[in-house]
Amino acid sequence: MSRIEPSSSLDEQKIYHVNSQAIRWMRHSIDQPLPEMGTIRFFFQTFWIACCALSLMAQTRLLLGIPLTLGWLDGFVFGGTLFGYYCTHPNRWYRNVAWAAGFLGGICFLIPLVAAPEQIGAQLIVLTPVLFWLAYYGFQRPGNAGLRSRLLAKPLTIALTWAWVTVLLPTPFAEWPMLLFLLLGRAAFIFALALAYDLCDADYDLRHGLRTMTGALGFEKSIALIYKSLAFAGVCICVNLYFNIYDFPNGAGLAVSLGFSTWWLQYLLQKKDWESWQKPLIDGLMALQFLLVWLFSIQC
């Protein structure tokens, strides 16, 4: 950056000062060592979201009576989630963890393929979320290309990808036709969380010229849409109970989690002093939903 001459305007000097401060802060952030970040915070800003993905997969197994055992699929989902969210993160610790997790996730994908090559068709279905991910980012990251540049497509793509991964992948292909409302209910729940994520990023998106649905709607209308999404998820619970997809205790656990999420998201998004922890606490609603379903199932 060229030096500011004495004849430069006061505004130019202010811009130069702000930009210099921003560059120094970015360099510090990128090179920031792990001990300064804090191990607990690092865990919740990396591994936590992958743990939440596994919790939703476990919830699906619990709802449908599938044994709660970890397998290669869980390793693939755990590693793929970390890689998808942090593979280009500016901080090298996040980036290194993401690539290591992605490598291990790839191994977890290949082992069943090598062990049972005759099931290659079923195994390739596991890669469908990768296509969603590529379409979301428009084959380039960072930036504002792909489906994320479309106001409605961004949260919808996130919701459908998470629903596909956490509802369809853990279940046998033959059972997929009966899981429509389980899929839609999960997608509606994730859609609400995706909107909450965008509300957390409202200031950042505004500064960088990123268009989002929440930015277009504003805070109050976005909260109203979150409520509607969670209400639709509640309707899906009723439909699933009617068709005996799962039993009443499981449905009650899901309903309680949706009720809590309705209150918690509005409360959390108003706590501006919790900014660095808002997203992990939003993600925590996924783990909480699994725990509530599990608790209700063993108590009733």
Steps between C-alpha positions, in 0.01 A plus 500: 500500500643838404592759760248778568638833384459813712262640245260211537161574642409427860248237386768318303728496803220358714432228242872419487514475880194274518628275223840473666338401829283243319799348320697469826199338670452253212867403506479442874182293459643286221823424686338474841637197689263251656586576867385862460169389351421270789454126464134503605408775258697328223306178559162672486594694187621192312412151625170601659301534178622158384393353835157658448473335159568162661241576769231554236596176328474324836162661554374358169618152599332538839171613344495210255626229733838464329787396733709791628835373377777702341621393156699617200210724397530695825870551438430625149234743622714625788803562279296636211320749723825636639654520154197667343482776759868577560713383205572860391487669839758782530631364831753223434390293801144478374623430149742226607237326710252520212735341248607228742134424577417501129780248434373269774144543376614395153657186644173422681322532165745277311525211748138376453541552125806274493346246738176465299555624142169346392322771704663787316162649405384528860839635607502771233169633638705609800672752271176683416558763774834579333309611191280722718815648655655573160178657374475709815847649458489516120833314476686791658563608856520756646264724307133545435439263209277195470172445680614703800455812286127424468301632792270199548728235350772547763306393813300245300814333370646483850175357638462235228866398519487451876167318475636269230810420703332453838172337393559303181861385527458311833191313375464213250408612150182290508361712785553836331144531355349498852735770628365798307365691801796404716719651228284813469482548876876473535550738207262755657691480829836552327349779286415688820854453631645616166297821521626551855856455373445771240363734765822446697696601190281801414767763571772304321280438194406867485864611513603259224198553277366145540129464428299272726133434562525630855666816373213557261229420756644673804521364854129490593382334179788254515402401853143454381623271220701301754184454705309383192774252411497353849119487493514308173746259661238455773235417239735238358523341846121462503501342154777257597310401814185446296682264262685328788843598371603529865317472831353771723792536748736572211254751356466665841878539526511660156212734585668614823822570310314711244327696775829569672665594168225754433580683822875446499573632150333835558662533843844404370492729197434798723810430712751698298765458771489124432597550137795259497289222653170552318565250220620215725194557719275490193665174392444368850127484429572200275675311778230605747229363273667160494540502879135589554379228264725250677387610848132482410545160341657346812263670746174402328 
